[in-house]
Amino acid sequence: MLHASSVEGVTYKTDDCERRIELMNKVWLAVLGIMAIVAVYGIIVLLLVKLLWAWTIPDIFPGAVDQGLVARDISWITAFKIGVFVAVLAGLAGARRGQNE
């Protein structure tokens, strides 16, 4: 059933407005869902960087860790920086590979 309403001389169809509102709700829900997935992925990556650092670096550089030259554990911010650095290197490697083909 179509209902029309008039505001300041402009006529709107109620069904059209409802459809637009439903579409906007779906778009916002999709955006929030994507943001949640990216956040969960980022947390998992940071956790993996921290765990891999703590697992490998003390075994690879035991003397340097004992002397305090290399950190045994890293902070969340440092894990984020390493993750960004690795992502940039991977992006550059992918871009370079695309130029050779």
N, CA, C and O atoms as CSV, one atom per row, in Angstrom:
chain,resi,resn,atom,element,x,y,z
A,1,MET,N,N,0.842,-1.157,0.000
A,1,MET,CA,C,0.000,0.000,0.000
A,1,MET,C,C,0.899,1.235,0.000
A,1,MET,O,O,1.781,1.362,0.848
A,2,LEU,N,N,0.680,2.128,-0.931
A,2,LEU,CA,C,1.474,3.337,-1.030
A,2,LEU,C,C,0.797,4.464,-0.266
A,2,LEU,O,O,-0.395,4.722,-0.432
A,3,HIS,N,N,1.560,5.109,0.549
A,3,HIS,CA,C,1.087,6.292,1.246
A,3,HIS,C,C,1.990,7.433,0.830
A,3,HIS,O,O,3.200,7.258,0.689
A,4,ALA,N,N,1.417,8.569,0.638
A,4,ALA,CA,C,2.206,9.734,0.271
A,4,ALA,C,C,2.102,10.752,1.386
A,4,ALA,O,O,1.039,10.943,1.977
A,5,SER,N,N,3.206,11.396,1.662
A,5,SER,CA,C,3.189,12.465,2.643
A,5,SER,C,C,3.819,13.692,2.015
A,5,SER,O,O,4.677,13.579,1.139
A,6,SER,N,N,3.405,14.830,2.449
A,6,SER,CA,C,3.886,16.067,1.869
A,6,SER,C,C,4.537,16.900,2.962
A,6,SER,O,O,3.922,17.200,3.986
A,7,VAL,N,N,5.783,17.265,2.728
A,7,VAL,CA,C,6.506,18.122,3.649
A,7,VAL,C,C,7.013,19.301,2.844
A,7,VAL,O,O,7.815,19.127,1.926
A,8,GLU,N,N,6.563,20.482,3.171
A,8,GLU,CA,C,6.962,21.715,2.508
A,8,GLU,C,C,6.791,21.615,1.002
A,8,GLU,O,O,7.661,22.051,0.248
A,9,GLY,N,N,5.701,21.058,0.567
A,9,GLY,CA,C,5.401,21.008,-0.853
A,9,GLY,C,C,6.052,19.869,-1.606
A,9,GLY,O,O,5.825,19.736,-2.809
A,10,VAL,N,N,6.863,19.030,-0.944
A,10,VAL,CA,C,7.530,17.906,-1.595
A,10,VAL,C,C,6.805,16.638,-1.184
A,10,VAL,O,O,6.585,16.406,0.005
A,11,THR,N,N,6.438,15.827,-2.141
A,11,THR,CA,C,5.705,14.602,-1.856
A,11,THR,C,C,6.684,13.423,-1.833
A,11,THR,O,O,7.467,13.235,-2.765
A,12,TYR,N,N,6.628,12.637,-0.759
A,12,TYR,CA,C,7.463,11.459,-0.612
A,12,TYR,C,C,6.570,10.238,-0.546
A,12,TYR,O,O,5.499,10.280,0.060
A,13,LYS,N,N,6.986,9.187,-1.146
A,13,LYS,CA,C,6.268,7.929,-1.030
A,13,LYS,C,C,6.844,7.183,0.162
A,13,LYS,O,O,8.057,6.996,0.253
A,14,THR,N,N,5.994,6.762,1.062
A,14,THR,CA,C,6.435,6.121,2.300
A,14,THR,C,C,7.204,4.836,2.014
A,14,THR,O,O,8.195,4.560,2.689
A,15,ASP,N,N,6.780,4.050,1.042
A,15,ASP,CA,C,7.478,2.798,0.725
A,15,ASP,C,C,8.899,3.065,0.252
A,15,ASP,O,O,9.813,2.316,0.595
A,16,ASP,N,N,9.099,4.125,-0.534
A,16,ASP,CA,C,10.438,4.457,-1.000
A,16,ASP,C,C,11.349,4.840,0.168
A,16,ASP,O,O,12.513,4.444,0.224
A,17,CYS,N,N,10.797,5.615,1.091
A,17,CYS,CA,C,11.578,6.012,2.268
A,17,CYS,C,C,11.930,4.792,3.116
A,17,CYS,O,O,13.059,4.668,3.591
A,18,GLU,N,N,10.977,3.905,3.303
A,18,GLU,CA,C,11.246,2.704,4.089
A,18,GLU,C,C,12.292,1.833,3.427
A,18,GLU,O,O,13.146,1.265,4.109
A,19,ARG,N,N,12.242,1.717,2.112
A,19,ARG,CA,C,13.249,0.921,1.390
A,19,ARG,C,C,14.629,1.534,1.535
A,19,ARG,O,O,15.617,0.825,1.725
A,20,ARG,N,N,14.693,2.850,1.444
A,20,ARG,CA,C,15.990,3.522,1.597
A,20,ARG,C,C,16.542,3.338,3.001
A,20,ARG,O,O,17.740,3.116,3.178
A,21,ILE,N,N,15.678,3.430,3.986
A,21,ILE,CA,C,16.114,3.230,5.372
A,21,ILE,C,C,16.600,1.795,5.569
A,21,ILE,O,O,17.628,1.581,6.212
A,22,GLU,N,N,15.885,0.813,5.031
A,22,GLU,CA,C,16.308,-0.585,5.128
A,22,GLU,C,C,17.648,-0.794,4.435
A,22,GLU,O,O,18.511,-1.510,4.944
A,23,LEU,N,N,17.822,-0.166,3.270
A,23,LEU,CA,C,19.088,-0.291,2.546
A,23,LEU,C,C,20.232,0.331,3.341
A,23,LEU,O,O,21.314,-0.250,3.427
A,24,MET,N,N,20.002,1.500,3.919
A,24,MET,CA,C,21.037,2.150,4.722
A,24,MET,C,C,21.384,1.300,5.952
A,24,MET,O,O,22.552,1.200,6.326
A,25,ASN,N,N,20.375,0.692,6.575
A,25,ASN,CA,C,20.645,-0.182,7.716
A,25,ASN,C,C,21.502,-1.370,7.308
A,25,ASN,O,O,22.409,-1.763,8.041
A,26,LYS,N,N,21.219,-1.948,6.136
A,26,LYS,CA,C,22.015,-3.084,5.653
A,26,LYS,C,C,23.439,-2.655,5.341
A,26,LYS,O,O,24.385,-3.391,5.620
A,27,VAL,N,N,23.599,-1.466,4.762
A,27,VAL,CA,C,24.940,-0.971,4.440
A,27,VAL,C,C,25.737,-0.763,5.722
A,27,VAL,O,O,26.891,-1.184,5.811
A,28,TRP,N,N,25.122,-0.109,6.726
A,28,TRP,CA,C,25.827,0.122,7.977
A,28,TRP,C,C,26.154,-1.187,8.690
A,28,TRP,O,O,27.217,-1.314,9.297
A,29,LEU,N,N,25.265,-2.137,8.620
A,29,LEU,CA,C,25.521,-3.438,9.221
A,29,LEU,C,C,26.701,-4.127,8.530
A,29,LEU,O,O,27.543,-4.737,9.190
A,30,ALA,N,N,26.756,-4.026,7.206
A,30,ALA,CA,C,27.874,-4.612,6.467
A,30,ALA,C,C,29.186,-3.918,6.819
A,30,ALA,O,O,30.206,-4.582,7.003
A,31,VAL,N,N,29.170,-2.595,6.914
A,31,VAL,CA,C,30.380,-1.848,7.271
A,31,VAL,C,C,30.855,-2.239,8.665
A,31,VAL,O,O,32.045,-2.479,8.870
A,32,LEU,N,N,29.946,-2.305,9.613
A,32,LEU,CA,C,30.321,-2.701,10.974
A,32,LEU,C,C,30.839,-4.136,11.023
A,32,LEU,O,O,31.769,-4.435,11.771
A,33,GLY,N,N,30.245,-5.018,10.232
A,33,GLY,CA,C,30.718,-6.388,10.167
A,33,GLY,C,C,32.131,-6.478,9.620
A,33,GLY,O,O,32.961,-7.220,10.145
A,34,ILE,N,N,32.403,-5.722,8.566
A,34,ILE,CA,C,33.753,-5.718,7.982
A,34,ILE,C,C,34.758,-5.146,8.974
A,34,ILE,O,O,35.868,-5.662,9.102
A,35,MET,N,N,34.373,-4.079,9.677
A,35,MET,CA,C,35.274,-3.498,10.673
A,35,MET,C,C,35.558,-4.486,11.801
A,35,MET,O,O,36.685,-4.548,12.293
A,36,ALA,N,N,34.568,-5.248,12.211
A,36,ALA,CA,C,34.768,-6.250,13.264
A,36,ALA,C,C,35.705,-7.352,12.784
A,36,ALA,O,O,36.571,-7.805,13.533
A,37,ILE,N,N,35.537,-7.779,11.546
A,37,ILE,CA,C,36.416,-8.820,11.001
A,37,ILE,C,C,37.850,-8.319,10.923
A,37,ILE,O,O,38.777,-9.053,11.267
A,38,VAL,N,N,38.050,-7.083,10.477
A,38,VAL,CA,C,39.392,-6.508,10.391
A,38,VAL,C,C,40.008,-6.392,11.787
A,38,VAL,O,O,41.193,-6.673,11.962
A,39,ALA,N,N,39.217,-5.984,12.778
A,39,ALA,CA,C,39.735,-5.858,14.143
A,39,ALA,C,C,40.154,-7.220,14.704
A,39,ALA,O,O,41.219,-7.342,15.309
A,40,VAL,N,N,39.332,-8.225,14.505
A,40,VAL,CA,C,39.677,-9.575,14.990
A,40,VAL,C,C,40.923,-10.093,14.277
A,40,VAL,O,O,41.804,-10.680,14.905
A,41,TYR,N,N,40.993,-9.874,12.967
A,41,TYR,CA,C,42.178,-10.290,12.202
A,41,TYR,C,C,43.426,-9.578,12.724
A,41,TYR,O,O,44.476,-10.201,12.879
A,42,GLY,N,N,43.317,-8.281,12.993
A,42,GLY,CA,C,44.464,-7.527,13.505
A,42,GLY,C,C,44.928,-8.030,14.852
A,42,GLY,O,O,46.130,-8.137,15.093
A,43,ILE,N,N,43.994,-8.341,15.736
A,43,ILE,CA,C,44.360,-8.858,17.059
A,43,ILE,C,C,45.049,-10.208,16.933
A,43,ILE,O,O,46.019,-10.480,17.639
A,44,ILE,N,N,44.557,-11.046,16.046
A,44,ILE,CA,C,45.188,-12.354,15.839
A,44,ILE,C,C,46.603,-12.189,15.306
A,44,ILE,O,O,47.520,-12.883,15.746
A,45,VAL,N,N,46.785,-11.272,14.360
A,45,VAL,CA,C,48.126,-11.035,13.804
A,45,VAL,C,C,49.070,-10.526,14.889
A,45,VAL,O,O,50.205,-10.992,14.984
A,46,LEU,N,N,48.617,-9.574,15.709
A,46,LEU,CA,C,49.470,-9.057,16.782
A,46,LEU,C,C,49.845,-10.162,17.771
A,46,LEU,O,O,50.991,-10.248,18.214
A,47,LEU,N,N,48.881,-10.994,18.107
A,47,LEU,CA,C,49.159,-12.100,19.018
A,47,LEU,C,C,50.188,-13.055,18.417
A,47,LEU,O,O,51.094,-13.513,19.113
A,48,LEU,N,N,50.048,-13.354,17.130
A,48,LEU,CA,C,51.015,-14.239,16.474
A,48,LEU,C,C,52.409,-13.628,16.443
A,48,LEU,O,O,53.393,-14.332,16.669
A,49,VAL,N,N,52.511,-12.327,16.166
A,49,VAL,CA,C,53.827,-11.672,16.143
A,49,VAL,C,C,54.470,-11.753,17.519
A,49,VAL,O,O,55.648,-12.092,17.635
A,50,LYS,N,N,53.701,-11.444,18.568
A,50,LYS,CA,C,54.255,-11.512,19.926
A,50,LYS,C,C,54.691,-12.931,20.295
A,50,LYS,O,O,55.765,-13.131,20.861
A,51,LEU,N,N,53.857,-13.903,19.972
A,51,LEU,CA,C,54.195,-15.290,20.313
A,51,LEU,C,C,55.403,-15.791,19.521
A,51,LEU,O,O,56.280,-16.453,20.075
A,52,LEU,N,N,55.446,-15.477,18.237
A,52,LEU,CA,C,56.592,-15.912,17.429
A,52,LEU,C,C,57.881,-15.248,17.889
A,52,LEU,O,O,58.937,-15.880,17.879
A,53,TRP,N,N,57.811,-13.989,18.288
A,53,TRP,CA,C,59.000,-13.314,18.799
A,53,TRP,C,C,59.486,-14.004,20.078
A,53,TRP,O,O,60.665,-14.337,20.200
A,54,ALA,N,N,58.592,-14.210,21.006
A,54,ALA,CA,C,58.973,-14.821,22.286
A,54,ALA,C,C,59.443,-16.258,22.119
A,54,ALA,O,O,60.232,-16.750,22.927
A,55,TRP,N,N,58.976,-16.926,21.095
A,55,TRP,CA,C,59.335,-18.321,20.873
A,55,TRP,C,C,60.663,-18.459,20.144
A,55,TRP,O,O,61.436,-19.368,20.445
A,56,THR,N,N,60.947,-17.560,19.175
A,56,THR,CA,C,62.128,-17.748,18.331
A,56,THR,C,C,63.337,-16.902,18.722
A,56,THR,O,O,64.457,-17.412,18.715
A,57,ILE,N,N,63.153,-15.651,19.056
A,57,ILE,CA,C,64.289,-14.743,19.260
A,57,ILE,C,C,65.198,-15.185,20.407
A,57,ILE,O,O,66.416,-15.171,20.229
A,58,PRO,N,N,64.682,-15.573,21.568
A,58,PRO,CA,C,65.603,-16.028,22.622
A,58,PRO,C,C,66.413,-17.262,22.224
A,58,PRO,O,O,67.532,-17.441,22.705
A,59,ASP,N,N,65.866,-18.119,21.353
A,59,ASP,CA,C,66.619,-19.297,20.902
A,59,ASP,C,C,67.644,-18.937,19.831
A,59,ASP,O,O,68.716,-19.540,19.773
A,60,ILE,N,N,67.328,-17.972,18.995
A,60,ILE,CA,C,68.248,-17.589,17.914
A,60,ILE,C,C,69.393,-16.734,18.455
A,60,ILE,O,O,70.544,-16.914,18.058
A,61,PHE,N,N,69.077,-15.802,19.362
A,61,PHE,CA,C,70.084,-14.887,19.898
A,61,PHE,C,C,70.155,-14.977,21.425
A,61,PHE,O,O,69.850,-13.996,22.103
A,62,PRO,N,N,70.548,-16.120,21.979
A,62,PRO,CA,C,70.523,-16.242,23.446
A,62,PRO,C,C,71.510,-15.304,24.140
A,62,PRO,O,O,71.195,-14.743,25.190
A,63,GLY,N,N,72.681,-15.132,23.572
A,63,GLY,CA,C,73.685,-14.243,24.186
A,63,GLY,C,C,73.233,-12.793,24.173
A,63,GLY,O,O,73.391,-12.075,25.161
A,64,ALA,N,N,72.676,-12.370,23.060
A,64,ALA,CA,C,72.218,-10.983,22.947
A,64,ALA,C,C,71.034,-10.723,23.879
A,64,ALA,O,O,70.906,-9.626,24.423
A,65,VAL,N,N,70.176,-11.714,24.066
A,65,VAL,CA,C,69.044,-11.551,24.983
A,65,VAL,C,C,69.549,-11.479,26.413
A,65,VAL,O,O,69.057,-10.669,27.199
A,66,ASP,N,N,70.532,-12.320,26.771
A,66,ASP,CA,C,71.078,-12.310,28.129
A,66,ASP,C,C,71.779,-10.991,28.442
A,66,ASP,O,O,71.721,-10.511,29.574
A,67,GLN,N,N,72.437,-10.407,27.449
A,67,GLN,CA,C,73.125,-9.132,27.647
A,67,GLN,C,C,72.174,-7.935,27.562
A,67,GLN,O,O,72.562,-6.808,27.870
A,68,GLY,N,N,70.958,-8.176,27.151
A,68,GLY,CA,C,69.986,-7.092,27.048
A,68,GLY,C,C,70.043,-6.341,25.735
A,68,GLY,O,O,69.434,-5.279,25.603
A,69,LEU,N,N,70.773,-6.879,24.748
A,69,LEU,CA,C,70.865,-6.215,23.450
A,69,LEU,C,C,69.604,-6.423,22.609
A,69,LEU,O,O,69.255,-5.583,21.779
A,70,VAL,N,N,68.929,-7.542,22.832
A,70,VAL,CA,C,67.692,-7.870,22.122
A,70,VAL,C,C,66.634,-8.193,23.171
A,70,VAL,O,O,66.900,-8.904,24.140
A,71,ALA,N,N,65.445,-7.668,22.966
A,71,ALA,CA,C,64.367,-7.874,23.936
A,71,ALA,C,C,63.868,-9.322,23.889
A,71,ALA,O,O,63.712,-9.908,22.818
A,72,ARG,N,N,63.623,-9.877,25.072
A,72,ARG,CA,C,63.069,-11.228,25.151
A,72,ARG,C,C,61.600,-11.217,24.744
A,72,ARG,O,O,61.146,-12.119,24.040
A,73,ASP,N,N,60.852,-10.205,25.181
A,73,ASP,CA,C,59.438,-10.027,24.836
A,73,ASP,C,C,59.263,-8.645,24.235
A,73,ASP,O,O,60.064,-7.744,24.488
A,74,ILE,N,N,58.219,-8.478,23.441
A,74,ILE,CA,C,57.940,-7.178,22.841
A,74,ILE,C,C,56.547,-6.718,23.275
A,74,ILE,O,O,55.691,-7.522,23.642
A,75,SER,N,N,56.349,-5.402,23.220
A,75,SER,CA,C,55.057,-4.831,23.607
A,75,SER,C,C,54.064,-4.964,22.442
A,75,SER,O,O,54.426,-5.337,21.326
A,76,TRP,N,N,52.807,-4.645,22.746
A,76,TRP,CA,C,51.777,-4.701,21.708
A,76,TRP,C,C,52.058,-3.664,20.619
A,76,TRP,O,O,51.820,-3.921,19.439
A,77,ILE,N,N,52.560,-2.500,21.011
A,77,ILE,CA,C,52.859,-1.452,20.027
A,77,ILE,C,C,53.991,-1.896,19.123
A,77,ILE,O,O,53.938,-1.671,17.913
A,78,THR,N,N,55.002,-2.517,19.680
A,78,THR,CA,C,56.110,-3.016,18.864
A,78,THR,C,C,55.636,-4.125,17.935
A,78,THR,O,O,56.072,-4.198,16.786
A,79,ALA,N,N,54.758,-4.980,18.416
A,79,ALA,CA,C,54.192,-6.025,17.560
A,79,ALA,C,C,53.409,-5.398,16.404
A,79,ALA,O,O,53.464,-5.886,15.275
A,80,PHE,N,N,52.676,-4.310,16.691
A,80,PHE,CA,C,51.938,-3.599,15.643
A,80,PHE,C,C,52.906,-3.021,14.613
A,80,PHE,O,O,52.667,-3.130,13.411
A,81,LYS,N,N,53.992,-2.410,15.074
A,81,LYS,CA,C,54.984,-1.832,14.164
A,81,LYS,C,C,55.616,-2.906,13.281
A,81,LYS,O,O,55.800,-2.696,12.082
A,82,ILE,N,N,55.946,-4.045,13.864
A,82,ILE,CA,C,56.518,-5.143,13.082
A,82,ILE,C,C,55.498,-5.652,12.071
A,82,ILE,O,O,55.849,-5.939,10.927
A,83,GLY,N,N,54.239,-5.766,12.488
A,83,GLY,CA,C,53.190,-6.207,11.565
A,83,GLY,C,C,53.025,-5.255,10.393
A,83,GLY,O,O,52.888,-5.696,9.252
A,84,VAL,N,N,53.035,-3.941,10.664
A,84,VAL,CA,C,52.936,-2.951,9.577
A,84,VAL,C,C,54.144,-3.051,8.664
A,84,VAL,O,O,54.002,-2.996,7.442
A,85,PHE,N,N,55.330,-3.196,9.237
A,85,PHE,CA,C,56.553,-3.310,8.450
A,85,PHE,C,C,56.507,-4.529,7.526
A,85,PHE,O,O,56.853,-4.436,6.348
A,86,VAL,N,N,56.086,-5.649,8.059
A,86,VAL,CA,C,55.991,-6.872,7.246
A,86,VAL,C,C,54.929,-6.713,6.165
A,86,VAL,O,O,55.120,-7.182,5.043
A,87,ALA,N,N,53.813,-6.062,6.482
A,87,ALA,CA,C,52.752,-5.841,5.498
A,87,ALA,C,C,53.238,-4.942,4.360
A,87,ALA,O,O,52.923,-5.188,3.196
A,88,VAL,N,N,54.002,-3.905,4.695
A,88,VAL,CA,C,54.550,-3.018,3.661
A,88,VAL,C,C,55.530,-3.786,2.777
A,88,VAL,O,O,55.494,-3.657,1.553
A,89,LEU,N,N,56.404,-4.581,3.391
A,89,LEU,CA,C,57.351,-5.377,2.597
A,89,LEU,C,C,56.615,-6.367,1.692
A,89,LEU,O,O,56.992,-6.547,0.534
A,90,ALA,N,N,55.583,-7.000,2.209
A,90,ALA,CA,C,54.809,-7.942,1.397
A,90,ALA,C,C,54.106,-7.210,0.256
A,90,ALA,O,O,54.035,-7.724,-0.860
A,91,GLY,N,N,53.589,-6.019,0.529
A,91,GLY,CA,C,52.951,-5.235,-0.522
A,91,GLY,C,C,53.935,-4.821,-1.602
A,91,GLY,O,O,53.618,-4.871,-2.790
A,92,LEU,N,N,55.126,-4.413,-1.192
A,92,LEU,CA,C,56.143,-4.040,-2.177
A,92,LEU,C,C,56.588,-5.248,-2.991
A,92,LEU,O,O,56.802,-5.132,-4.198
A,93,ALA,N,N,56.726,-6.377,-2.364
A,93,ALA,CA,C,57.111,-7.594,-3.081
A,93,ALA,C,C,56.025,-7.982,-4.073
A,93,ALA,O,O,56.328,-8.392,-5.194
A,94,GLY,N,N,54.765,-7.856,-3.674
A,94,GLY,CA,C,53.666,-8.162,-4.579
A,94,GLY,C,C,53.599,-7.191,-5.739
A,94,GLY,O,O,53.318,-7.594,-6.868
A,95,ALA,N,N,53.854,-5.917,-5.479
A,95,ALA,CA,C,53.859,-4.906,-6.548
A,95,ALA,C,C,55.003,-5.161,-7.516
A,95,ALA,O,O,54.836,-5.034,-8.729
A,96,ARG,N,N,56.144,-5.514,-6.990
A,96,ARG,CA,C,57.289,-5.783,-7.854
A,96,ARG,C,C,57.048,-7.031,-8.700
A,96,ARG,O,O,57.404,-7.070,-9.878
A,97,ARG,N,N,56.440,-8.051,-8.090
A,97,ARG,CA,C,56.141,-9.272,-8.830
A,97,ARG,C,C,55.151,-8.988,-9.974
A,97,ARG,O,O,55.236,-9.587,-11.047
A,98,GLY,N,N,54.219,-8.070,-9.723
A,98,GLY,CA,C,53.235,-7.708,-10.749
A,98,GLY,C,C,53.869,-6.981,-11.913
A,98,GLY,O,O,53.359,-7.074,-13.030
A,99,GLN,N,N,54.970,-6.252,-11.702
A,99,GLN,CA,C,55.644,-5.541,-12.788
A,99,GLN,C,C,56.403,-6.499,-13.685
A,99,GLN,O,O,56.551,-6.228,-14.877
A,100,ASN,N,N,56.888,-7.613,-13.152
A,100,ASN,CA,C,57.690,-8.549,-13.937
A,100,ASN,C,C,56.831,-9.407,-14.855
A,100,ASN,O,O,57.351,-9.991,-15.806
A,101,GLU,N,N,55.541,-9.498,-14.599
A,101,GLU,CA,C,54.686,-10.377,-15.402
A,101,GLU,C,C,54.172,-9.691,-16.618
A,101,GLU,O,O,53.437,-10.292,-17.402
